[in-house]
């Protein structure tokens, strides 16, 4: 009876063969293909971004910087309309929710977190390429851009902290929130094809990203070269978000801004 029971509980041969075939397909997948697929996983992306977000929040709490990133301030302003205690718990709850979501998604997809170093290297390589590419594109349009000046009275660490905040919050707001939300809305509600919905979302989020740098009390004067520069940058970041995932685009943005800060110090 035990042998009969074992046979009854044993999966069919075709099913076992299909399982072995699937496992063999995963094992036989080229390392580059496996990396490109796993590095786009939202669970792994959140796992990689959350430590940077937590470190940034702790640095802001300890250093109390005199300036903050505008995208972060916009989120804080929305939360600031709530009672202070509720806003504080809402911010902590959001971090815990993102952490829990990251672990749930990562366990479902079982990404190899050891590949995190390759995500960072890819982001650094892209950051080194994007600057010359954007300058070439802006120059091709017949526009010129003067480098911004760094106020001498600010703390030496402030530009690097602001660059980290920009890479985090601008990507969370404009790419994950605005681009992702628009693409989902256009595909699900407006019934547009996925490619068309994504293309429209990339374009609109890039224009919003460029425009927001010129709005508000701390916005820069509106100049054609800087607007086009940021619109092109927003388009590149949007395409990278769609094709390479959140973690790559966040760290690429941070690395790019930090490299600009280092160049400003040399200049």
C-alpha positions as CSV (number, residue, x, y, z in Angstrom):
1,X,0.0,0.0,0.0
2,X,2.9,2.3,0.7
3,X,4.3,1.8,-2.8
4,X,0.8,2.4,-4.3
5,X,0.4,5.5,-2.2
6,X,3.9,6.7,-3.4
7,X,2.9,6.2,-7.0
8,X,-0.3,8.1,-6.5
9,X,1.5,11.0,-4.9
10,X,4.3,11.0,-7.5
11,X,3.8,13.7,-10.2
12,X,3.3,12.4,-13.8
13,X,6.3,11.8,-15.9
14,X,5.5,14.6,-18.3
15,X,5.2,17.0,-15.4
16,X,8.5,15.9,-13.9
17,X,10.2,16.2,-17.3
18,X,8.7,19.7,-17.7
19,X,10.0,20.7,-14.3
20,X,13.5,19.4,-15.1
21,X,13.4,21.2,-18.4
22,X,12.5,24.5,-16.8
23,X,15.3,24.1,-14.2
24,X,17.7,23.2,-17.0
25,X,16.6,26.3,-18.9
26,X,17.2,28.5,-15.9
27,X,20.6,26.9,-15.3
28,X,21.5,27.1,-18.9
29,X,20.6,30.8,-19.2
30,X,23.7,32.9,-20.0
31,X,25.1,34.9,-17.0
32,X,24.6,38.3,-18.8
33,X,21.0,37.4,-19.7
34,X,20.3,36.3,-16.1
35,X,21.8,39.5,-14.7
36,X,19.8,41.8,-17.1
37,X,16.6,40.0,-16.1
38,X,17.2,39.8,-12.4
39,X,18.5,43.3,-12.0
40,X,15.2,44.7,-13.4
41,X,13.3,42.9,-10.7
42,X,11.4,45.4,-8.5
43,X,12.1,43.4,-5.3
44,X,15.8,43.5,-5.9
45,X,15.6,47.1,-6.9
46,X,13.9,48.1,-3.6
47,X,16.3,46.0,-1.6
48,X,19.2,47.9,-3.2
49,X,17.6,51.4,-2.9
50,X,16.3,51.1,0.6
51,X,19.8,51.1,2.3
52,X,20.7,54.3,0.5
53,X,17.3,55.8,1.4
54,X,17.8,54.9,5.1
55,X,21.3,56.3,5.1
56,X,20.1,59.5,3.6
57,X,17.3,59.9,6.1
58,X,19.7,59.3,9.0
59,X,22.2,61.8,7.5
60,X,19.5,64.4,7.2
61,X,18.4,63.8,10.7
62,X,21.9,64.2,12.1
63,X,23.3,67.0,9.9
64,X,20.1,69.1,9.6
65,X,21.1,70.5,6.1
66,X,20.1,74.1,5.3
67,X,18.7,73.0,2.0
68,X,16.8,70.0,0.7
69,X,16.0,68.5,-2.7
70,X,12.8,70.1,-4.2
71,X,11.2,66.7,-5.0
72,X,11.7,65.6,-1.4
73,X,10.3,69.0,-0.2
74,X,7.2,68.5,-2.4
75,X,6.5,65.2,-0.8
76,X,7.3,66.6,2.7
77,X,4.9,69.5,2.0
78,X,2.1,67.1,1.3
79,X,2.8,65.3,4.5
80,X,3.2,68.5,6.3
81,X,-0.4,69.3,5.9
82,X,-1.1,66.4,8.3
83,X,-0.6,66.7,12.1
84,X,3.2,66.4,12.9
85,X,2.8,63.1,14.8
86,X,0.8,61.5,12.0
87,X,3.2,62.7,9.3
88,X,6.2,61.3,11.2
89,X,4.5,57.9,11.6
90,X,3.4,58.0,8.0
91,X,7.0,58.5,6.9
92,X,8.3,55.7,9.1
93,X,5.4,53.5,8.0
94,X,6.2,54.1,4.3
95,X,9.8,53.0,4.9
96,X,8.7,49.9,6.7
97,X,6.1,49.2,3.9
98,X,8.8,49.5,1.2
99,X,11.1,47.2,3.2
100,X,8.4,44.6,3.6
101,X,7.4,44.9,0.0
102,X,11.0,44.5,-1.1
103,X,11.4,41.3,0.9
104,X,8.1,39.8,-0.3
105,X,8.9,40.5,-4.0
106,X,12.5,39.4,-3.6
107,X,11.4,36.1,-2.0
108,X,8.9,35.5,-4.8
109,X,11.4,36.1,-7.6
110,X,14.5,34.9,-5.5
111,X,17.0,37.3,-7.1
112,X,20.7,36.9,-6.4
113,X,21.5,39.9,-4.2
114,X,25.2,39.1,-4.8
115,X,24.7,40.7,-8.2
116,X,24.2,44.1,-6.5
117,X,27.8,45.0,-7.1
118,X,27.2,44.6,-10.9
119,X,24.2,46.9,-10.6
120,X,26.4,49.6,-9.0
121,X,29.1,49.1,-11.6
122,X,26.6,49.4,-14.4
123,X,25.1,52.5,-12.8
124,X,28.6,54.1,-12.5
125,X,29.4,53.3,-16.2
126,X,26.2,54.8,-17.3
127,X,26.8,57.9,-15.2
128,X,30.2,58.3,-16.9
129,X,28.5,58.0,-20.4
130,X,25.4,60.2,-19.8
131,X,27.3,63.5,-19.3
132,X,29.2,63.5,-22.6
133,X,26.1,62.2,-24.4
134,X,23.9,65.0,-23.1
135,X,26.4,67.7,-23.8
136,X,26.7,66.4,-27.4
137,X,22.9,66.3,-27.8
138,X,22.5,69.8,-26.4
139,X,25.4,71.1,-28.6
140,X,23.8,69.4,-31.6
141,X,20.7,71.6,-31.1
142,X,22.8,74.7,-31.3
143,X,22.5,75.5,-27.5
144,X,25.2,76.1,-25.0
145,X,25.2,75.6,-21.3
146,X,27.3,77.3,-18.7
147,X,28.2,75.4,-15.6
148,X,26.5,76.4,-12.4
149,X,28.3,78.1,-9.6
150,X,28.7,76.6,-6.2
151,X,28.1,79.0,-3.3
152,X,31.3,79.3,-1.2
153,X,29.5,79.7,2.1
154,X,27.7,76.3,2.1
155,X,29.2,73.3,4.0
156,X,31.5,71.1,1.9
157,X,29.3,68.0,2.4
158,X,26.0,69.7,1.4
159,X,26.3,69.2,-2.5
160,X,27.0,65.5,-2.0
161,X,24.0,65.1,0.4
162,X,21.8,67.0,-2.0
163,X,23.0,64.9,-4.9
164,X,22.1,61.7,-3.0
165,X,18.6,63.2,-2.2
166,X,18.1,64.1,-5.8
167,X,19.0,60.7,-7.1
168,X,16.6,59.1,-4.6
169,X,13.6,61.4,-4.5
170,X,13.6,62.5,-8.1
171,X,13.6,58.9,-9.3
172,X,11.0,57.8,-6.8
173,X,8.7,60.8,-7.7
174,X,9.2,61.2,-11.4
175,X,10.2,57.7,-12.6
176,X,8.6,55.2,-10.1
177,X,5.6,57.4,-9.2
178,X,4.8,59.6,-12.2
179,X,6.2,57.5,-15.1
180,X,5.0,54.2,-13.7
181,X,1.6,55.6,-12.7
182,X,1.0,57.2,-16.1
183,X,2.0,54.1,-18.0
184,X,-0.3,52.0,-15.9
185,X,-3.2,54.5,-16.2
186,X,-2.8,54.8,-20.0
187,X,-2.6,51.1,-20.5
188,X,-5.3,50.0,-18.1
189,X,-7.8,52.9,-18.3
190,X,-7.2,54.5,-21.7
191,X,-6.6,51.0,-23.2
192,X,-3.5,52.1,-25.1
193,X,-1.0,49.6,-26.3
194,X,1.7,49.0,-23.7
195,X,4.5,50.4,-25.9
196,X,2.5,53.5,-26.7
197,X,1.5,54.1,-23.1
198,X,5.1,53.7,-21.9
199,X,6.4,56.1,-24.6
200,X,3.9,58.8,-23.7
201,X,4.6,58.3,-20.0
202,X,8.4,58.6,-20.6
203,X,7.9,61.9,-22.6
204,X,5.4,63.5,-20.1
205,X,7.5,62.6,-17.0
206,X,10.6,63.9,-18.8
207,X,8.9,67.3,-19.4
208,X,7.6,67.4,-15.8
209,X,11.1,66.6,-14.6
210,X,12.6,69.4,-16.6
211,X,10.0,71.9,-15.6
212,X,10.0,71.3,-11.9
213,X,13.7,72.5,-11.7
214,X,12.4,76.0,-12.7
215,X,9.4,76.2,-10.4
216,X,9.1,77.4,-6.8
217,X,11.1,79.8,-4.7
218,X,14.4,77.8,-5.3
219,X,13.8,77.2,-9.0
220,X,16.4,78.2,-11.6
221,X,15.6,81.0,-14.1
222,X,14.0,79.3,-17.2
223,X,16.7,79.0,-19.9
224,X,16.2,77.0,-23.1
225,X,19.5,75.1,-22.8
226,X,18.9,74.0,-19.3
227,X,15.3,73.0,-19.9
228,X,16.3,71.0,-23.0
229,X,19.2,69.5,-21.1
230,X,17.0,68.2,-18.3
231,X,14.2,67.1,-20.7
232,X,16.8,65.0,-22.5
233,X,18.1,63.7,-19.2
234,X,14.6,62.9,-18.0
235,X,14.0,61.0,-21.2
236,X,17.2,59.0,-20.8
237,X,16.4,58.3,-17.2
238,X,12.9,57.2,-18.1
239,X,14.2,54.8,-20.8
240,X,16.7,53.4,-18.3
241,X,13.9,53.0,-15.7
242,X,11.8,51.0,-18.2
243,X,14.6,48.9,-19.6
244,X,17.0,48.5,-16.6
245,X,14.9,49.0,-13.5
246,X,14.7,51.4,-10.5
247,X,18.0,50.5,-8.7
248,X,20.1,51.1,-11.8
249,X,18.5,54.5,-12.5
250,X,18.6,55.7,-8.9
251,X,22.3,54.9,-8.4
252,X,23.2,56.2,-11.9
253,X,21.5,59.5,-11.0
254,X,23.3,59.7,-7.7
255,X,26.7,58.9,-9.3
256,X,26.2,61.4,-12.1
257,X,25.3,64.2,-9.7
258,X,28.2,63.4,-7.4
259,X,30.6,63.4,-10.3
260,X,29.3,66.8,-11.3
261,X,29.9,68.0,-7.7
262,X,33.5,66.7,-7.9
263,X,34.1,68.5,-11.2
264,X,32.7,71.7,-9.7
265,X,35.2,71.5,-6.8
266,X,38.0,71.1,-9.3
267,X,36.8,74.1,-11.3
